Structures are given as C-alpha cells and as structure tokens.
Amino acid sequence: MTSTKTMELEELRGRIRRTVIAVLGHDRFEMRDDLTARDVEGWDSLTHMSIITGLEKEFGVRFKLKEINKLKNMGSLIELIRSKLEPT
C-alpha cells in the first residue's frame, strides 16, 4: 500500500519534471535524486534560472539566492520545495 507521503512525493516529482521539460523543451532525462544540471542536455545557467522561476510559479513559493546556491542535485531541490510547502 502506498503511503500518502509517497504519493505526495511522486506528485511533487511529476510537477517538477513537467516544469523542467517545459523550460528545456525535451524530456531526455531521468528524475532521480542525484540528477544534476550537468547530466541534462541544455541545462545551463540561463535555463537554470528559468527552471527556478518556473518552479516558483508552479508551487507558489519564492527561493532565496542562498537557497538556490546551496542546491546540489534534484534531491536537494525536492527537499527545498517540500520544506516551503510544509505548513508553518
């Protein structure tokens, strides 16, 4: 049986993936926690900022520059978004 938390995580991953695809214009990457921009064709510094902006719009959140600079991979991005969506 799938837990609610697992379903929420999969929905979150799907929304992130759709945003990245919309910015990059392709889906030639596998969503995994250790995925980095270096692993994805066309993901450079300019598209990185477009992805960040797209994710801010998608999730209704704002990222601080220091948070963006700390991102190491997709896993850290997912955790950052999850932390911003948690009720305070």
Secondary structure by P-SEA (a helix, b strand, c coil): cccaaaaaaaaaaaaaaaaaaaaaccccccccccccccccccccaaaaaaaaaaaaaaacccccaaaaaacccaaaaaaaaaaaaccc
